[in-house]
Amino acid sequence: MTMDVTIYHNPSCGTSRNTLALIRHAGIEPTVIEYVKTPPSREELAQMIRDAGLSVREAIREKGTPYAELGLDDPAMSDDQLLRAMLEHPILINRPFVITSIGTRLARPSEAVLDILPADAFKGPFVKEDGEAVLDEKGRRLV
């Protein structure tokens, strides 16, 4: 299948690995950006967050990050301050963000990526790393 797909990926994250596997299961080889090594620009990050329909605060990852140590839980922090922290510490960017011609999603849970991939692209079952079935034997969404 021909479709431009970009995933901001963290290979150490199970949700990110499952999302990448779902994209490939659709027969699409995406552009994979390991955002911890190659973070997006401020403009790209802000655009992804907007296009996904999220607030900047909703796009921040708290678990396993310096979120608390940096005082990012302070509700007085502006979007600009939060974006700056995310760019200085890319691990704060929640993952995976996926961009297609259909839309942009923060694929949490991983099956959220199905909303922005062609429904007819899936030809068989898909099971996540943890054993949860996402697609049935005909490629139809279960969750």
MODELLER restraints for C-alpha pairs under 7 A, 6 or more apart:
rsr = mdl.restraints
at = mdl.atoms
rsr.add(forms.Gaussian(group=physical.xy_distance, feature=features.Distance(at['CA:1:A'], at['CA:27:A']), mean=5.51, stdev=0.5))
rsr.add(forms.Gaussian(group=physical.xy_distance, feature=features.Distance(at['CA:1:A'], at['CA:28:A']), mean=5.69, stdev=0.5))
rsr.add(forms.Gaussian(group=physical.xy_distance, feature=features.Distance(at['CA:2:A'], at['CA:28:A']), mean=6.69, stdev=0.5))
rsr.add(forms.Gaussian(group=physical.xy_distance, feature=features.Distance(at['CA:3:A'], at['CA:28:A']), mean=6.77, stdev=0.5))
rsr.add(forms.Gaussian(group=physical.xy_distance, feature=features.Distance(at['CA:4:A'], at['CA:30:A']), mean=6.72, stdev=0.5))
rsr.add(forms.Gaussian(group=physical.xy_distance, feature=features.Distance(at['CA:4:A'], at['CA:100:A']), mean=6.00, stdev=0.5))
rsr.add(forms.Gaussian(group=physical.xy_distance, feature=features.Distance(at['CA:4:A'], at['CA:101:A']), mean=6.94, stdev=0.5))
rsr.add(forms.Gaussian(group=physical.xy_distance, feature=features.Distance(at['CA:5:A'], at['CA:30:A']), mean=4.78, stdev=0.5))
rsr.add(forms.Gaussian(group=physical.xy_distance, feature=features.Distance(at['CA:5:A'], at['CA:31:A']), mean=6.16, stdev=0.5))
rsr.add(forms.Gaussian(group=physical.xy_distance, feature=features.Distance(at['CA:5:A'], at['CA:99:A']), mean=5.66, stdev=0.5))
rsr.add(forms.Gaussian(group=physical.xy_distance, feature=features.Distance(at['CA:5:A'], at['CA:100:A']), mean=4.72, stdev=0.5))
rsr.add(forms.Gaussian(group=physical.xy_distance, feature=features.Distance(at['CA:6:A'], at['CA:30:A']), mean=5.39, stdev=0.5))
rsr.add(forms.Gaussian(group=physical.xy_distance, feature=features.Distance(at['CA:6:A'], at['CA:31:A']), mean=4.63, stdev=0.5))
rsr.add(forms.Gaussian(group=physical.xy_distance, feature=features.Distance(at['CA:6:A'], at['CA:32:A']), mean=5.99, stdev=0.5))
rsr.add(forms.Gaussian(group=physical.xy_distance, feature=features.Distance(at['CA:6:A'], at['CA:98:A']), mean=5.61, stdev=0.5))
rsr.add(forms.Gaussian(group=physical.xy_distance, feature=features.Distance(at['CA:6:A'], at['CA:99:A']), mean=5.15, stdev=0.5))
rsr.add(forms.Gaussian(group=physical.xy_distance, feature=features.Distance(at['CA:6:A'], at['CA:100:A']), mean=6.71, stdev=0.5))
rsr.add(forms.Gaussian(group=physical.xy_distance, feature=features.Distance(at['CA:7:A'], at['CA:30:A']), mean=6.74, stdev=0.5))
rsr.add(forms.Gaussian(group=physical.xy_distance, feature=features.Distance(at['CA:7:A'], at['CA:31:A']), mean=6.31, stdev=0.5))
rsr.add(forms.Gaussian(group=physical.xy_distance, feature=features.Distance(at['CA:7:A'], at['CA:32:A']), mean=5.17, stdev=0.5))
rsr.add(forms.Gaussian(group=physical.xy_distance, feature=features.Distance(at['CA:7:A'], at['CA:33:A']), mean=6.12, stdev=0.5))
rsr.add(forms.Gaussian(group=physical.xy_distance, feature=features.Distance(at['CA:7:A'], at['CA:96:A']), mean=6.48, stdev=0.5))
rsr.add(forms.Gaussian(group=physical.xy_distance, feature=features.Distance(at['CA:7:A'], at['CA:97:A']), mean=5.78, stdev=0.5))
rsr.add(forms.Gaussian(group=physical.xy_distance, feature=features.Distance(at['CA:7:A'], at['CA:98:A']), mean=4.43, stdev=0.5))
rsr.add(forms.Gaussian(group=physical.xy_distance, feature=features.Distance(at['CA:7:A'], at['CA:99:A']), mean=6.51, stdev=0.5))
rsr.add(forms.Gaussian(group=physical.xy_distance, feature=features.Distance(at['CA:8:A'], at['CA:32:A']), mean=6.31, stdev=0.5))
rsr.add(forms.Gaussian(group=physical.xy_distance, feature=features.Distance(at['CA:8:A'], at['CA:33:A']), mean=4.89, stdev=0.5))
rsr.add(forms.Gaussian(group=physical.xy_distance, feature=features.Distance(at['CA:8:A'], at['CA:34:A']), mean=5.92, stdev=0.5))
rsr.add(forms.Gaussian(group=physical.xy_distance, feature=features.Distance(at['CA:8:A'], at['CA:35:A']), mean=5.57, stdev=0.5))
rsr.add(forms.Gaussian(group=physical.xy_distance, feature=features.Distance(at['CA:8:A'], at['CA:95:A']), mean=6.79, stdev=0.5))
rsr.add(forms.Gaussian(group=physical.xy_distance, feature=features.Distance(at['CA:8:A'], at['CA:96:A']), mean=5.35, stdev=0.5))
rsr.add(forms.Gaussian(group=physical.xy_distance, feature=features.Distance(at['CA:8:A'], at['CA:97:A']), mean=5.18, stdev=0.5))
rsr.add(forms.Gaussian(group=physical.xy_distance, feature=features.Distance(at['CA:8:A'], at['CA:98:A']), mean=6.37, stdev=0.5))
rsr.add(forms.Gaussian(group=physical.xy_distance, feature=features.Distance(at['CA:9:A'], at['CA:16:A']), mean=5.82, stdev=0.5))
rsr.add(forms.Gaussian(group=physical.xy_distance, feature=features.Distance(at['CA:9:A'], at['CA:32:A']), mean=6.38, stdev=0.5))
rsr.add(forms.Gaussian(group=physical.xy_distance, feature=features.Distance(at['CA:9:A'], at['CA:33:A']), mean=5.76, stdev=0.5))
rsr.add(forms.Gaussian(group=physical.xy_distance, feature=features.Distance(at['CA:9:A'], at['CA:34:A']), mean=4.88, stdev=0.5))
rsr.add(forms.Gaussian(group=physical.xy_distance, feature=features.Distance(at['CA:9:A'], at['CA:35:A']), mean=6.18, stdev=0.5))
rsr.add(forms.Gaussian(group=physical.xy_distance, feature=features.Distance(at['CA:9:A'], at['CA:95:A']), mean=6.60, stdev=0.5))
rsr.add(forms.Gaussian(group=physical.xy_distance, feature=features.Distance(at['CA:9:A'], at['CA:96:A']), mean=5.37, stdev=0.5))
rsr.add(forms.Gaussian(group=physical.xy_distance, feature=features.Distance(at['CA:10:A'], at['CA:16:A']), mean=6.04, stdev=0.5))
rsr.add(forms.Gaussian(group=physical.xy_distance, feature=features.Distance(at['CA:10:A'], at['CA:34:A']), mean=5.65, stdev=0.5))
rsr.add(forms.Gaussian(group=physical.xy_distance, feature=features.Distance(at['CA:10:A'], at['CA:35:A']), mean=6.89, stdev=0.5))
rsr.add(forms.Gaussian(group=physical.xy_distance, feature=features.Distance(at['CA:11:A'], at['CA:17:A']), mean=6.07, stdev=0.5))
rsr.add(forms.Gaussian(group=physical.xy_distance, feature=features.Distance(at['CA:15:A'], at['CA:108:A']), mean=6.94, stdev=0.5))
rsr.add(forms.Gaussian(group=physical.xy_distance, feature=features.Distance(at['CA:15:A'], at['CA:109:A']), mean=6.73, stdev=0.5))
rsr.add(forms.Gaussian(group=physical.xy_distance, feature=features.Distance(at['CA:15:A'], at['CA:110:A']), mean=5.49, stdev=0.5))
rsr.add(forms.Gaussian(group=physical.xy_distance, feature=features.Distance(at['CA:16:A'], at['CA:95:A']), mean=6.46, stdev=0.5))
rsr.add(forms.Gaussian(group=physical.xy_distance, feature=features.Distance(at['CA:16:A'], at['CA:96:A']), mean=5.24, stdev=0.5))
rsr.add(forms.Gaussian(group=physical.xy_distance, feature=features.Distance(at['CA:16:A'], at['CA:110:A']), mean=6.99, stdev=0.5))
rsr.add(forms.Gaussian(group=physical.xy_distance, feature=features.Distance(at['CA:18:A'], at['CA:110:A']), mean=6.07, stdev=0.5))
rsr.add(forms.Gaussian(group=physical.xy_distance, feature=features.Distance(at['CA:18:A'], at['CA:128:A']), mean=5.90, stdev=0.5))
rsr.add(forms.Gaussian(group=physical.xy_distance, feature=features.Distance(at['CA:18:A'], at['CA:129:A']), mean=6.78, stdev=0.5))
rsr.add(forms.Gaussian(group=physical.xy_distance, feature=features.Distance(at['CA:19:A'], at['CA:107:A']), mean=6.89, stdev=0.5))
rsr.add(forms.Gaussian(group=physical.xy_distance, feature=features.Distance(at['CA:19:A'], at['CA:110:A']), mean=4.81, stdev=0.5))
rsr.add(forms.Gaussian(group=physical.xy_distance, feature=features.Distance(at['CA:19:A'], at['CA:111:A']), mean=6.92, stdev=0.5))
rsr.add(forms.Gaussian(group=physical.xy_distance, feature=features.Distance(at['CA:19:A'], at['CA:113:A']), mean=6.74, stdev=0.5))
rsr.add(forms.Gaussian(group=physical.xy_distance, feature=features.Distance(at['CA:25:A'], at['CA:122:A']), mean=6.81, stdev=0.5))
rsr.add(forms.Gaussian(group=physical.xy_distance, feature=features.Distance(at['CA:26:A'], at['CA:121:A']), mean=4.95, stdev=0.5))
rsr.add(forms.Gaussian(group=physical.xy_distance, feature=features.Distance(at['CA:26:A'], at['CA:122:A']), mean=5.09, stdev=0.5))
rsr.add(forms.Gaussian(group=physical.xy_distance, feature=features.Distance(at['CA:35:A'], at['CA:90:A']), mean=6.79, stdev=0.5))
rsr.add(forms.Gaussian(group=physical.xy_distance, feature=features.Distance(at['CA:36:A'], at['CA:90:A']), mean=5.19, stdev=0.5))
rsr.add(forms.Gaussian(group=physical.xy_distance, feature=features.Distance(at['CA:36:A'], at['CA:91:A']), mean=5.93, stdev=0.5))
rsr.add(forms.Gaussian(group=physical.xy_distance, feature=features.Distance(at['CA:39:A'], at['CA:87:A']), mean=6.86, stdev=0.5))
rsr.add(forms.Gaussian(group=physical.xy_distance, feature=features.Distance(at['CA:39:A'], at['CA:90:A']), mean=6.20, stdev=0.5))
rsr.add(forms.Gaussian(group=physical.xy_distance, feature=features.Distance(at['CA:48:A'], at['CA:104:A']), mean=6.74, stdev=0.5))
rsr.add(forms.Gaussian(group=physical.xy_distance, feature=features.Distance(at['CA:49:A'], at['CA:55:A']), mean=6.69, stdev=0.5))
rsr.add(forms.Gaussian(group=physical.xy_distance, feature=features.Distance(at['CA:49:A'], at['CA:56:A']), mean=6.48, stdev=0.5))
rsr.add(forms.Gaussian(group=physical.xy_distance, feature=features.Distance(at['CA:49:A'], at['CA:59:A']), mean=6.67, stdev=0.5))
rsr.add(forms.Gaussian(group=physical.xy_distance, feature=features.Distance(at['CA:51:A'], at['CA:104:A']), mean=5.72, stdev=0.5))
rsr.add(forms.Gaussian(group=physical.xy_distance, feature=features.Distance(at['CA:52:A'], at['CA:104:A']), mean=4.93, stdev=0.5))
rsr.add(forms.Gaussian(group=physical.xy_distance, feature=features.Distance(at['CA:52:A'], at['CA:105:A']), mean=4.89, stdev=0.5))
rsr.add(forms.Gaussian(group=physical.xy_distance, feature=features.Distance(at['CA:52:A'], at['CA:106:A']), mean=6.55, stdev=0.5))
rsr.add(forms.Gaussian(group=physical.xy_distance, feature=features.Distance(at['CA:56:A'], at['CA:79:A']), mean=5.97, stdev=0.5))
rsr.add(forms.Gaussian(group=physical.xy_distance, feature=features.Distance(at['CA:59:A'], at['CA:93:A']), mean=6.31, stdev=0.5))
rsr.add(forms.Gaussian(group=physical.xy_distance, feature=features.Distance(at['CA:59:A'], at['CA:94:A']), mean=5.42, stdev=0.5))
rsr.add(forms.Gaussian(group=physical.xy_distance, feature=features.Distance(at['CA:60:A'], at['CA:92:A']), mean=5.44, stdev=0.5))
rsr.add(forms.Gaussian(group=physical.xy_distance, feature=features.Distance(at['CA:60:A'], at['CA:93:A']), mean=5.21, stdev=0.5))
rsr.add(forms.Gaussian(group=physical.xy_distance, feature=features.Distance(at['CA:60:A'], at['CA:94:A']), mean=5.25, stdev=0.5))
rsr.add(forms.Gaussian(group=physical.xy_distance, feature=features.Distance(at['CA:61:A'], at['CA:92:A']), mean=4.86, stdev=0.5))
rsr.add(forms.Gaussian(group=physical.xy_distance, feature=features.Distance(at['CA:61:A'], at['CA:93:A']), mean=5.70, stdev=0.5))
rsr.add(forms.Gaussian(group=physical.xy_distance, feature=features.Distance(at['CA:61:A'], at['CA:94:A']), mean=4.57, stdev=0.5))
rsr.add(forms.Gaussian(group=physical.xy_distance, feature=features.Distance(at['CA:62:A'], at['CA:92:A']), mean=6.82, stdev=0.5))
rsr.add(forms.Gaussian(group=physical.xy_distance, feature=features.Distance(at['CA:65:A'], at['CA:91:A']), mean=6.29, stdev=0.5))
rsr.add(forms.Gaussian(group=physical.xy_distance, feature=features.Distance(at['CA:65:A'], at['CA:92:A']), mean=6.00, stdev=0.5))
rsr.add(forms.Gaussian(group=physical.xy_distance, feature=features.Distance(at['CA:86:A'], at['CA:92:A']), mean=5.17, stdev=0.5))
rsr.add(forms.Gaussian(group=physical.xy_distance, feature=features.Distance(at['CA:86:A'], at['CA:93:A']), mean=5.77, stdev=0.5))
rsr.add(forms.Gaussian(group=physical.xy_distance, feature=features.Distance(at['CA:95:A'], at['CA:106:A']), mean=6.40, stdev=0.5))
rsr.add(forms.Gaussian(group=physical.xy_distance, feature=features.Distance(at['CA:96:A'], at['CA:106:A']), mean=5.74, stdev=0.5))
rsr.add(forms.Gaussian(group=physical.xy_distance, feature=features.Distance(at['CA:96:A'], at['CA:107:A']), mean=5.58, stdev=0.5))
rsr.add(forms.Gaussian(group=physical.xy_distance, feature=features.Distance(at['CA:97:A'], at['CA:105:A']), mean=5.69, stdev=0.5))
rsr.add(forms.Gaussian(group=physical.xy_distance, feature=features.Distance(at['CA:97:A'], at['CA:106:A']), mean=4.42, stdev=0.5))
rsr.add(forms.Gaussian(group=physical.xy_distance, feature=features.Distance(at['CA:97:A'], at['CA:107:A']), mean=6.08, stdev=0.5))
rsr.add(forms.Gaussian(group=physical.xy_distance, feature=features.Distance(at['CA:98:A'], at['CA:104:A']), mean=5.61, stdev=0.5))
rsr.add(forms.Gaussian(group=physical.xy_distance, feature=features.Distance(at['CA:98:A'], at['CA:105:A']), mean=5.43, stdev=0.5))
rsr.add(forms.Gaussian(group=physical.xy_distance, feature=features.Distance(at['CA:98:A'], at['CA:106:A']), mean=6.42, stdev=0.5))
rsr.add(forms.Gaussian(group=physical.xy_distance, feature=features.Distance(at['CA:98:A'], at['CA:107:A']), mean=6.84, stdev=0.5))
rsr.add(forms.Gaussian(group=physical.xy_distance, feature=features.Distance(at['CA:99:A'], at['CA:105:A']), mean=6.72, stdev=0.5))
rsr.add(forms.Gaussian(group=physical.xy_distance, feature=features.Distance(at['CA:100:A'], at['CA:116:A']), mean=6.41, stdev=0.5))
rsr.add(forms.Gaussian(group=physical.xy_distance, feature=features.Distance(at['CA:102:A'], at['CA:116:A']), mean=5.13, stdev=0.5))
rsr.add(forms.Gaussian(group=physical.xy_distance, feature=features.Distance(at['CA:103:A'], at['CA:116:A']), mean=5.55, stdev=0.5))
rsr.add(forms.Gaussian(group=physical.xy_distance, feature=features.Distance(at['CA:105:A'], at['CA:113:A']), mean=6.56, stdev=0.5))
rsr.add(forms.Gaussian(group=physical.xy_distance, feature=features.Distance(at['CA:107:A'], at['CA:113:A']), mean=5.36, stdev=0.5))
rsr.add(forms.Gaussian(group=physical.xy_distance, feature=features.Distance(at['CA:122:A'], at['CA:139:A']), mean=4.71, stdev=0.5))
rsr.add(forms.Gaussian(group=physical.xy_distance, feature=features.Distance(at['CA:123:A'], at['CA:138:A']), mean=5.71, stdev=0.5))
rsr.add(forms.Gaussian(group=physical.xy_distance, feature=features.Distance(at['CA:123:A'], at['CA:139:A']), mean=4.74, stdev=0.5))
rsr.add(forms.Gaussian(group=physical.xy_distance, feature=features.Distance(at['CA:124:A'], at['CA:136:A']), mean=6.49, stdev=0.5))
rsr.add(forms.Gaussian(group=physical.xy_distance, feature=features.Distance(at['CA:124:A'], at['CA:137:A']), mean=4.63, stdev=0.5))
rsr.add(forms.Gaussian(group=physical.xy_distance, feature=features.Distance(at['CA:124:A'], at['CA:138:A']), mean=4.92, stdev=0.5))
rsr.add(forms.Gaussian(group=physical.xy_distance, feature=features.Distance(at['CA:124:A'], at['CA:139:A']), mean=4.30, stdev=0.5))
rsr.add(forms.Gaussian(group=physical.xy_distance, feature=features.Distance(at['CA:125:A'], at['CA:135:A']), mean=4.74, stdev=0.5))
rsr.add(forms.Gaussian(group=physical.xy_distance, feature=features.Distance(at['CA:125:A'], at['CA:136:A']), mean=4.51, stdev=0.5))
rsr.add(forms.Gaussian(group=physical.xy_distance, feature=features.Distance(at['CA:125:A'], at['CA:137:A']), mean=4.36, stdev=0.5))
rsr.add(forms.Gaussian(group=physical.xy_distance, feature=features.Distance(at['CA:125:A'], at['CA:138:A']), mean=6.55, stdev=0.5))
rsr.add(forms.Gaussian(group=physical.xy_distance, feature=features.Distance(at['CA:125:A'], at['CA:139:A']), mean=5.36, stdev=0.5))
rsr.add(forms.Gaussian(group=physical.xy_distance, feature=features.Distance(at['CA:126:A'], at['CA:133:A']), mean=6.05, stdev=0.5))
rsr.add(forms.Gaussian(group=physical.xy_distance, feature=features.Distance(at['CA:126:A'], at['CA:134:A']), mean=5.57, stdev=0.5))
rsr.add(forms.Gaussian(group=physical.xy_distance, feature=features.Distance(at['CA:126:A'], at['CA:135:A']), mean=4.89, stdev=0.5))
rsr.add(forms.Gaussian(group=physical.xy_distance, feature=features.Distance(at['CA:126:A'], at['CA:136:A']), mean=6.88, stdev=0.5))
rsr.add(forms.Gaussian(group=physical.xy_distance, feature=features.Distance(at['CA:127:A'], at['CA:133:A']), mean=4.27, stdev=0.5))
rsr.add(forms.Gaussian(group=physical.xy_distance, feature=features.Distance(at['CA:127:A'], at['CA:134:A']), mean=5.67, stdev=0.5))
rsr.add(forms.Gaussian(group=physical.xy_distance, feature=features.Distance(at['CA:134:A'], at['CA:141:A']), mean=5.95, stdev=0.5))
rsr.add(forms.Gaussian(group=physical.xy_distance, feature=features.Distance(at['CA:134:A'], at['CA:142:A']), mean=5.21, stdev=0.5))
rsr.add(forms.Gaussian(group=physical.xy_distance, feature=features.Distance(at['CA:134:A'], at['CA:143:A']), mean=5.80, stdev=0.5))
rsr.add(forms.Gaussian(group=physical.xy_distance, feature=features.Distance(at['CA:135:A'], at['CA:141:A']), mean=4.61, stdev=0.5))
rsr.add(forms.Gaussian(group=physical.xy_distance, feature=features.Distance(at['CA:135:A'], at['CA:142:A']), mean=5.37, stdev=0.5))
rsr.add(forms.Gaussian(group=physical.xy_distance, feature=features.Distance(at['CA:136:A'], at['CA:142:A']), mean=6.50, stdev=0.5))
